[in-house]
Amino acid sequence: MHNGIGKRGTWLWAAFISLLSCGASAQEPIQVELFGEENNVPYAYLEDGIQPAGIYVRILREAFSKLPDYNVTFAAMPFKRGMDMLQSGQIIGYFPPYRRGDRDWIERYSVPILQETVVAICNDEYVRSHTPDHFPQDLKGAKFANNAGYRLAGPAFFTMVEQGDIQLEEANTTASNLRLLMAGRVDCYVNERMAILAGLRELDITPEIARKFNEVAIIAREFGYVAFGPDPDGQWPYRDRFADDLDRILGEMKENGEIDRLVTDYFAY
């Protein structure tokens, strides 16, 4: 009798655990749509104008594959529009903006994902006739290209723009701005170094032409993040848990070298 009760008790306990497991697995994952840039090659962009792609997309896809509680889809939009929608609470998150003091409305950032190097490049003609040793003060009178909405050149640069000491022409994409530089419509351009190299590759620029662009300044070394803005309508009550889980996985991926491998694989692809 004792053995029978014992077996029955074991069976009931196993059945109970099974029911609990079924209940847990039946819980639907939280649906999240995360937005990235659409013109920031090679980091976050639209491939063939349709599919979100780039280094950050690869890293984040891999991170979310380790978080089964969320079903994350990716979409893309231009930087300025994305930041406007993030600030107004229309989207949960946007990547990969840098930390900026004038974006105090951003409520939290993910852990740093990738370090990027922001540089200024100028064409041969400008460098031959000027001595741009100190950025931005030595660039007074220059005409710059800039990606619309980007503030990578820093506050001192944009103060000079406001004062009329530097002229600014803006286009939406790196490739468009490089065309302005090649055509002589601008003297210089500021962007992240790998983004510039990817833009040159996109335009199929020969090494001979590429050598006519001179890197005149390293402006900053910045990290890219996923930024989370305000939620005035309470659409994302799970946001902080989502962000905490993402931080944990990104930390593990950085620690074990997985992020470095994904970057290397991307450029080897």
Contacts in CASP RR format, 6 or more apart in sequence:
PFRMAT RR
TARGET T0000
AUTHOR 0000-0000-0000
METHOD contacts of the structure
MODEL  1
MHNGIGKRGTWLWAAFISLLSCGASAQEPIQVELFGEENNVPYAYLEDGI
QPAGIYVRILREAFSKLPDYNVTFAAMPFKRGMDMLQSGQIIGYFPPYRR
GDRDWIERYSVPILQETVVAICNDEYVRSHTPDHFPQDLKGAKFANNAGY
RLAGPAFFTMVEQGDIQLEEANTTASNLRLLMAGRVDCYVNERMAILAGL
RELDITPEIARKFNEVAIIAREFGYVAFGPDPDGQWPYRDRFADDLDRIL
GEMKENGEIDRLVTDYFAY
29 68 0 8 1.000
29 69 0 8 1.000
29 70 0 8 1.000
29 71 0 8 1.000
30 69 0 8 1.000
30 70 0 8 1.000
30 71 0 8 1.000
30 238 0 8 1.000
30 242 0 8 1.000
31 70 0 8 1.000
31 71 0 8 1.000
31 73 0 8 1.000
32 70 0 8 1.000
32 71 0 8 1.000
32 72 0 8 1.000
32 73 0 8 1.000
32 92 0 8 1.000
32 242 0 8 1.000
33 72 0 8 1.000
33 73 0 8 1.000
33 74 0 8 1.000
33 75 0 8 1.000
33 91 0 8 1.000
33 92 0 8 1.000
34 60 0 8 1.000
34 72 0 8 1.000
34 73 0 8 1.000
34 74 0 8 1.000
34 75 0 8 1.000
34 92 0 8 1.000
34 93 0 8 1.000
34 94 0 8 1.000
34 95 0 8 1.000
34 226 0 8 1.000
35 74 0 8 1.000
35 75 0 8 1.000
35 76 0 8 1.000
35 77 0 8 1.000
35 82 0 8 1.000
35 85 0 8 1.000
35 86 0 8 1.000
35 91 0 8 1.000
35 93 0 8 1.000
35 94 0 8 1.000
35 95 0 8 1.000
36 44 0 8 1.000
36 52 0 8 1.000
36 56 0 8 1.000
36 57 0 8 1.000
36 74 0 8 1.000
36 75 0 8 1.000
36 76 0 8 1.000
36 77 0 8 1.000
36 82 0 8 1.000
36 94 0 8 1.000
36 95 0 8 1.000
36 96 0 8 1.000
37 43 0 8 1.000
37 44 0 8 1.000
37 45 0 8 1.000
37 76 0 8 1.000
37 77 0 8 1.000
37 78 0 8 1.000
37 79 0 8 1.000
37 95 0 8 1.000
37 96 0 8 1.000
38 44 0 8 1.000
38 45 0 8 1.000
38 46 0 8 1.000
38 49 0 8 1.000
38 52 0 8 1.000
38 76 0 8 1.000
38 77 0 8 1.000
38 78 0 8 1.000
39 45 0 8 1.000
39 46 0 8 1.000
39 78 0 8 1.000
39 79 0 8 1.000
39 147 0 8 1.000
39 172 0 8 1.000
39 173 0 8 1.000
39 174 0 8 1.000
40 79 0 8 1.000
40 96 0 8 1.000
40 147 0 8 1.000
40 174 0 8 1.000
40 195 0 8 1.000
41 54 0 8 1.000
41 173 0 8 1.000
41 174 0 8 1.000
41 175 0 8 1.000
41 195 0 8 1.000
41 198 0 8 1.000
41 199 0 8 1.000
41 202 0 8 1.000
42 54 0 8 1.000
42 55 0 8 1.000
42 194 0 8 1.000
42 195 0 8 1.000
42 198 0 8 1.000
42 266 0 8 1.000
42 267 0 8 1.000
43 54 0 8 1.000
43 55 0 8 1.000
43 56 0 8 1.000
43 96 0 8 1.000
43 114 0 8 1.000
43 116 0 8 1.000
43 192 0 8 1.000
43 194 0 8 1.000
43 195 0 8 1.000
44 52 0 8 1.000
44 53 0 8 1.000
44 54 0 8 1.000
44 55 0 8 1.000
44 56 0 8 1.000
44 57 0 8 1.000
44 76 0 8 1.000
44 95 0 8 1.000
44 96 0 8 1.000
45 52 0 8 1.000
45 53 0 8 1.000
45 54 0 8 1.000
45 76 0 8 1.000
46 52 0 8 1.000
46 53 0 8 1.000
46 76 0 8 1.000
47 53 0 8 1.000
47 54 0 8 1.000
52 74 0 8 1.000
52 75 0 8 1.000
52 76 0 8 1.000
54 266 0 8 1.000
55 114 0 8 1.000
55 262 0 8 1.000
55 263 0 8 1.000
55 266 0 8 1.000
56 95 0 8 1.000
56 96 0 8 1.000
56 113 0 8 1.000
56 114 0 8 1.000
56 224 0 8 1.000
57 74 0 8 1.000
58 262 0 8 1.000
58 266 0 8 1.000
59 113 0 8 1.000
59 114 0 8 1.000
59 250 0 8 1.000
59 253 0 8 1.000
59 259 0 8 1.000
59 262 0 8 1.000
59 263 0 8 1.000
60 72 0 8 1.000
60 74 0 8 1.000
60 95 0 8 1.000
60 226 0 8 1.000
61 74 0 8 1.000
62 253 0 8 1.000
62 258 0 8 1.000
62 262 0 8 1.000
63 246 0 8 1.000
63 249 0 8 1.000
63 250 0 8 1.000
63 253 0 8 1.000
64 70 0 8 1.000
64 72 0 8 1.000
64 246 0 8 1.000
64 249 0 8 1.000
66 249 0 8 1.000
67 245 0 8 1.000
67 246 0 8 1.000
67 249 0 8 1.000
69 245 0 8 1.000
70 242 0 8 1.000
70 245 0 8 1.000
77 85 0 8 1.000
78 148 0 8 1.000
78 172 0 8 1.000
79 97 0 8 1.000
79 147 0 8 1.000
79 148 0 8 1.000
79 149 0 8 1.000
79 150 0 8 1.000
80 148 0 8 1.000
80 149 0 8 1.000
82 91 0 8 1.000
82 94 0 8 1.000
83 94 0 8 1.000
83 97 0 8 1.000
83 103 0 8 1.000
83 149 0 8 1.000
85 91 0 8 1.000
85 94 0 8 1.000
86 93 0 8 1.000
86 94 0 8 1.000
86 106 0 8 1.000
86 227 0 8 1.000
86 228 0 8 1.000
86 229 0 8 1.000
87 105 0 8 1.000
87 106 0 8 1.000
87 229 0 8 1.000
87 230 0 8 1.000
89 229 0 8 1.000
89 230 0 8 1.000
89 231 0 8 1.000
89 232 0 8 1.000
89 233 0 8 1.000
89 235 0 8 1.000
92 228 0 8 1.000
92 229 0 8 1.000
92 231 0 8 1.000
92 235 0 8 1.000
92 236 0 8 1.000
92 239 0 8 1.000
92 242 0 8 1.000
93 226 0 8 1.000
93 227 0 8 1.000
93 228 0 8 1.000
93 229 0 8 1.000
94 226 0 8 1.000
94 227 0 8 1.000
95 110 0 8 1.000
95 113 0 8 1.000
95 224 0 8 1.000
95 225 0 8 1.000
95 226 0 8 1.000
95 227 0 8 1.000
96 113 0 8 1.000
96 114 0 8 1.000
96 224 0 8 1.000
96 225 0 8 1.000
96 226 0 8 1.000
97 103 0 8 1.000
97 106 0 8 1.000
97 224 0 8 1.000
97 225 0 8 1.000
97 227 0 8 1.000
98 116 0 8 1.000
98 152 0 8 1.000
98 222 0 8 1.000
98 223 0 8 1.000
98 224 0 8 1.000
98 225 0 8 1.000
99 109 0 8 1.000
99 222 0 8 1.000
99 223 0 8 1.000
99 225 0 8 1.000
100 151 0 8 1.000
102 151 0 8 1.000
103 227 0 8 1.000
105 229 0 8 1.000
105 230 0 8 1.000
106 227 0 8 1.000
106 228 0 8 1.000
106 229 0 8 1.000
107 228 0 8 1.000
107 229 0 8 1.000
107 230 0 8 1.000
108 227 0 8 1.000
108 228 0 8 1.000
108 229 0 8 1.000
108 240 0 8 1.000
108 243 0 8 1.000
109 225 0 8 1.000
109 226 0 8 1.000
109 227 0 8 1.000
109 228 0 8 1.000
110 225 0 8 1.000
110 226 0 8 1.000
110 227 0 8 1.000
110 228 0 8 1.000
110 243 0 8 1.000
110 246 0 8 1.000
110 247 0 8 1.000
110 250 0 8 1.000
111 225 0 8 1.000
111 247 0 8 1.000
111 250 0 8 1.000
111 251 0 8 1.000
111 254 0 8 1.000
112 223 0 8 1.000
112 224 0 8 1.000
112 225 0 8 1.000
113 223 0 8 1.000
113 224 0 8 1.000
113 225 0 8 1.000
113 226 0 8 1.000
113 250 0 8 1.000
113 259 0 8 1.000
114 223 0 8 1.000
114 224 0 8 1.000
114 259 0 8 1.000
114 263 0 8 1.000
115 221 0 8 1.000
115 222 0 8 1.000
115 223 0 8 1.000
115 224 0 8 1.000
116 192 0 8 1.000
116 193 0 8 1.000
116 194 0 8 1.000
116 195 0 8 1.000
116 221 0 8 1.000
116 222 0 8 1.000
116 223 0 8 1.000
116 224 0 8 1.000
117 192 0 8 1.000
117 193 0 8 1.000
117 194 0 8 1.000
117 218 0 8 1.000
117 220 0 8 1.000
117 221 0 8 1.000
117 222 0 8 1.000
118 152 0 8 1.000
118 153 0 8 1.000
118 190 0 8 1.000
118 191 0 8 1.000
118 192 0 8 1.000
118 193 0 8 1.000
118 218 0 8 1.000
118 219 0 8 1.000
118 220 0 8 1.000
118 221 0 8 1.000
118 222 0 8 1.000
119 190 0 8 1.000
119 191 0 8 1.000
119 192 0 8 1.000
119 193 0 8 1.000
119 196 0 8 1.000
119 215 0 8 1.000
119 217 0 8 1.000
119 218 0 8 1.000
119 219 0 8 1.000
120 132 0 8 1.000
120 135 0 8 1.000
120 136 0 8 1.000
120 139 0 8 1.000
120 153 0 8 1.000
120 188 0 8 1.000
120 189 0 8 1.000
120 190 0 8 1.000
120 215 0 8 1.000
120 216 0 8 1.000
120 217 0 8 1.000
120 219 0 8 1.000
121 181 0 8 1.000
121 188 0 8 1.000
121 189 0 8 1.000
121 190 0 8 1.000
121 196 0 8 1.000
121 213 0 8 1.000
121 214 0 8 1.000
121 215 0 8 1.000
121 216 0 8 1.000
122 130 0 8 1.000
122 132 0 8 1.000
122 142 0 8 1.000
122 187 0 8 1.000
122 188 0 8 1.000
122 189 0 8 1.000
122 213 0 8 1.000
122 214 0 8 1.000
122 216 0 8 1.000
123 181 0 8 1.000
123 182 0 8 1.000
123 184 0 8 1.000
123 187 0 8 1.000
123 188 0 8 1.000
123 212 0 8 1.000
123 213 0 8 1.000
123 214 0 8 1.000
124 212 0 8 1.000
124 213 0 8 1.000
124 214 0 8 1.000
125 184 0 8 1.000
125 187 0 8 1.000
126 132 0 8 1.000
126 142 0 8 1.000
126 187 0 8 1.000
126 188 0 8 1.000
127 214 0 8 1.000
127 216 0 8 1.000
130 138 0 8 1.000
130 139 0 8 1.000
130 142 0 8 1.000
131 138 0 8 1.000
132 138 0 8 1.000
132 139 0 8 1.000
132 142 0 8 1.000
132 188 0 8 1.000
132 216 0 8 1.000
132 217 0 8 1.000
135 157 0 8 1.000
135 216 0 8 1.000
135 217 0 8 1.000
135 219 0 8 1.000
136 153 0 8 1.000
136 154 0 8 1.000
136 156 0 8 1.000
136 157 0 8 1.000
136 160 0 8 1.000
136 166 0 8 1.000
137 156 0 8 1.000
137 160 0 8 1.000
139 160 0 8 1.000
139 166 0 8 1.000
139 188 0 8 1.000
140 160 0 8 1.000
140 165 0 8 1.000
140 166 0 8 1.000
141 165 0 8 1.000
141 166 0 8 1.000
141 167 0 8 1.000
142 166 0 8 1.000
142 167 0 8 1.000
142 187 0 8 1.000
142 188 0 8 1.000
143 166 0 8 1.000
143 167 0 8 1.000
143 168 0 8 1.000
143 169 0 8 1.000
143 185 0 8 1.000
143 186 0 8 1.000
143 187 0 8 1.000
143 188 0 8 1.000
144 153 0 8 1.000
144 161 0 8 1.000
144 166 0 8 1.000
144 167 0 8 1.000
144 168 0 8 1.000
144 169 0 8 1.000
144 186 0 8 1.000
144 187 0 8 1.000
144 188 0 8 1.000
144 189 0 8 1.000
144 190 0 8 1.000
145 168 0 8 1.000
145 169 0 8 1.000
145 170 0 8 1.000
145 171 0 8 1.000
145 177 0 8 1.000
145 178 0 8 1.000
145 180 0 8 1.000
145 181 0 8 1.000
145 185 0 8 1.000
145 186 0 8 1.000
145 188 0 8 1.000
145 189 0 8 1.000
146 153 0 8 1.000
146 168 0 8 1.000
146 169 0 8 1.000
146 170 0 8 1.000
146 177 0 8 1.000
146 189 0 8 1.000
146 190 0 8 1.000
147 170 0 8 1.000
147 171 0 8 1.000
147 172 0 8 1.000
147 173 0 8 1.000
147 174 0 8 1.000
147 177 0 8 1.000
147 191 0 8 1.000
148 170 0 8 1.000
148 171 0 8 1.000
148 172 0 8 1.000
149 170 0 8 1.000
150 190 0 8 1.000
150 191 0 8 1.000
151 158 0 8 1.000
152 190 0 8 1.000
152 191 0 8 1.000
152 192 0 8 1.000
152 219 0 8 1.000
152 220 0 8 1.000
152 222 0 8 1.000
153 190 0 8 1.000
153 219 0 8 1.000
154 219 0 8 1.000
154 220 0 8 1.000
157 166 0 8 1.000
157 190 0 8 1.000
160 166 0 8 1.000
161 167 0 8 1.000
161 168 0 8 1.000
169 180 0 8 1.000
169 185 0 8 1.000
169 186 0 8 1.000
171 177 0 8 1.000
171 180 0 8 1.000
174 191 0 8 1.000
174 195 0 8 1.000
174 196 0 8 1.000
174 198 0 8 1.000
174 199 0 8 1.000
174 202 0 8 1.000
175 199 0 8 1.000
175 202 0 8 1.000
175 203 0 8 1.000
177 186 0 8 1.000
177 189 0 8 1.000
177 191 0 8 1.000
178 189 0 8 1.000
178 196 0 8 1.000
178 199 0 8 1.000
178 200 0 8 1.000
178 203 0 8 1.000
178 205 0 8 1.000
179 203 0 8 1.000
180 186 0 8 1.000
180 189 0 8 1.000
181 187 0 8 1.000
181 188 0 8 1.000
181 189 0 8 1.000
181 213 0 8 1.000
182 205 0 8 1.000
182 209 0 8 1.000
188 216 0 8 1.000
189 196 0 8 1.000
190 219 0 8 1.000
192 222 0 8 1.000
193 215 0 8 1.000
196 213 0 8 1.000
199 205 0 8 1.000
200 210 0 8 1.000
200 213 0 8 1.000
226 243 0 8 1.000
226 246 0 8 1.000
228 239 0 8 1.000
228 243 0 8 1.000
231 239 0 8 1.000
236 242 0 8 1.000
250 259 0 8 1.000
252 258 0 8 1.000
253 259 0 8 1.000
END
